[in-house]
Amino acid sequence: MKDDLFVFKPCKTKAAFQANFENIKFDLEKVKKILEKENYKIELSLNDLIIAKKGYMLNVFKNGKILIKEIKEESVAKKTIKEIYKKIK
């Protein structure tokens, strides 16, 4: 994955980091299965959103957005989102 495929920024509240992937629609049923295999606890699963936890909170939106909470360092959040993206794309 190239860095230019997505926009990465702190969310408005600065309580999380957000990545918006262009021209991507996540299959949330597939995402849920992959996250469960990766030992994430699924907190909520809806038609357009999955909220999962594994030492940090992860929100995956059907429209190509990933939000990660409870990671303070931007570089760690960015690396984590890239790893998750590679598994769920």
C-alpha positions in Angstrom: 0.0 0.0 0.0 1.3 3.4 -0.9 1.0 6.3 1.5 -0.9 8.4 -1.1 -3.8 6.0 -1.1 -5.3 7.4 2.0 -5.5 10.6 4.1 -4.3 10.2 7.7 -5.0 12.7 10.4 -6.0 13.2 14.0 -9.7 13.3 14.4 -11.4 16.6 15.4 -11.4 15.7 19.1 -7.8 14.6 19.0 -8.9 11.5 20.9 -8.2 9.3 17.9 -6.5 9.0 14.5 -8.4 8.6 11.3 -7.6 7.2 7.9 -9.8 7.7 4.9 -9.1 5.3 2.1 -10.1 6.6 -1.4 -12.3 4.5 -3.6 -12.6 1.7 -1.0 -15.7 0.1 0.3 -15.0 -2.5 3.1 -17.0 -5.8 3.1 -17.8 -5.6 6.8 -18.8 -9.3 7.1 -15.3 -10.2 5.8 -13.7 -7.6 8.1 -15.5 -9.0 11.1 -14.3 -12.5 10.4 -10.7 -11.3 9.9 -10.7 -9.2 13.1 -12.1 -12.2 15.1 -9.3 -14.4 13.7 -6.8 -11.7 14.8 -8.2 -11.9 18.4 -10.2 -8.6 18.3 -13.2 -8.5 20.5 -16.1 -7.3 18.4 -18.0 -4.7 20.5 -20.5 -3.7 17.8 -21.3 -4.9 14.3 -23.7 -2.9 12.1 -24.3 -2.6 8.4 -22.0 0.3 8.0 -19.7 0.1 11.1 -17.7 -2.4 13.2 -16.2 -1.4 16.5 -13.6 -3.8 17.8 -11.1 -3.8 20.7 -7.6 -5.3 21.1 -5.7 -3.1 23.5 -7.1 -0.1 21.6 -10.4 0.7 20.0 -10.8 0.2 16.3 -13.8 1.5 14.2 -14.0 0.3 10.6 -16.6 2.0 8.4 -18.1 0.5 5.2 -17.2 3.7 3.4 -13.4 3.2 3.7 -12.7 5.0 6.9 -10.8 3.5 9.8 -10.7 5.3 13.2 -8.3 4.2 15.9 -8.5 5.3 19.6 -6.4 4.8 22.6 -3.1 5.0 20.8 -1.3 8.3 21.6 1.6 8.3 19.1 0.7 9.2 15.5 3.5 7.0 14.1 2.2 3.9 16.0 -1.4 4.6 15.0 -0.4 5.0 11.3 1.6 1.7 11.4 -1.3 -0.1 13.1 -3.9 1.2 10.6 -1.6 0.2 7.7 -1.3 -3.4 9.1 -5.0 -3.7 9.6 -5.7 -2.4 6.1 -3.4 -5.0 4.5 -5.4 -7.7 6.2 -8.9 -6.5 5.5 -8.7 -4.9 2.1 
